[in-house]
């Protein structure tokens, strides 16, 4: 069963779209179709944070909140989710959300262009963490750039917002603030209902096609049938193909709707991280076993990029500036590749044949990466991971070693 209707929520309002271009960015749709100009375009590559929005989705019976970059997110990836922009935070009577009020009271805005993005990063932090320390605040704001304030007032605002009165109840409250909040429960129930069926989103448009299978078997069959299609996960790299290189993408096959590909599991001594698991969730699962990778996690892009990009996407991309591969090779990671109903596993280092060359057949894709739980020789040897770059944060590696 398929559907051509893109369905998501904006401030709790049902958005149902037909005949949308698969590569329409969320940013362009918000500004040009919805008139939500609070979401700004600064870099169009996910670096400056002026376009930050927050997306909520239902996972394992809970609401999951993520800040993402609207400039490189393709609109159809919102199917079955809920979207919040800076305009969403204003109360019906005009009151400010604590994230907004704190920015005002701490003088966190000067020219104002970057302010909506900072506010949404603060809102994402507010929805997910009850008492963030300095490192957590710095991480939450790592994807936002400001040329005016010097950041100190904005960091102060991140702490101040927790001392301000809670919102008036129109927005879903975070779990830490009210575990039985009616608005949060109502949103969760709606998202669960929206995702209850197994219909594959299949949008056919004059500018291209977007297919989002709901199950792994259907996805594998789709990729095998359309080997020339572009496989899409977080769009943190492919998004730039459109916004910077202006490339046409005739057919996108999206991994994010396949339920089996959003799972992390422990099987036969391996930690298996499926292809649609975000970088943030992947590192959260890996670090208890390999705390030596903490610095890699903290310096691997910004929070919004890690909230969208995937570990398997970083691996499958095969870019020489992909930070994860040297460290994962050092700890003995494997990849599981799938073609139709067949799978094969191989050491991660065997996947790469040369510069931008991988041992991937036509119609084959990375199903998961496997991390050894038993450290084996690493128990007898010192393991470390180093990243050297021109900047501390938000920079590609000059050298990465594991």
Beta strands, then each sheet from edge to edge (+ up, - down):
strand 1: 2-3
strand 2: 6-10
strand 3: 13-17
strand 4: 52-59
strand 5: 62-69
strand 6: 82-84
strand 7: 200-205
strand 8: 208-212
strand 9: 230-232
strand 10: 251-254
strand 11: 264-267
strand 12: 270-274
strand 13: 334-339
strand 14: 342-347
strand 15: 352-354
strand 16: 357-358
strand 17: 365-372
strand 18: 386-388
strand 19: 399-401
sheet 1: 1+ 7+ 8- 10- 9-
sheet 2: 3+ 2- 6- 4+ 5-
sheet 3: 11+ 12- 17+ 13- 14+
sheet 4: 15+ 16-
sheet 5: 18+ 19-
end
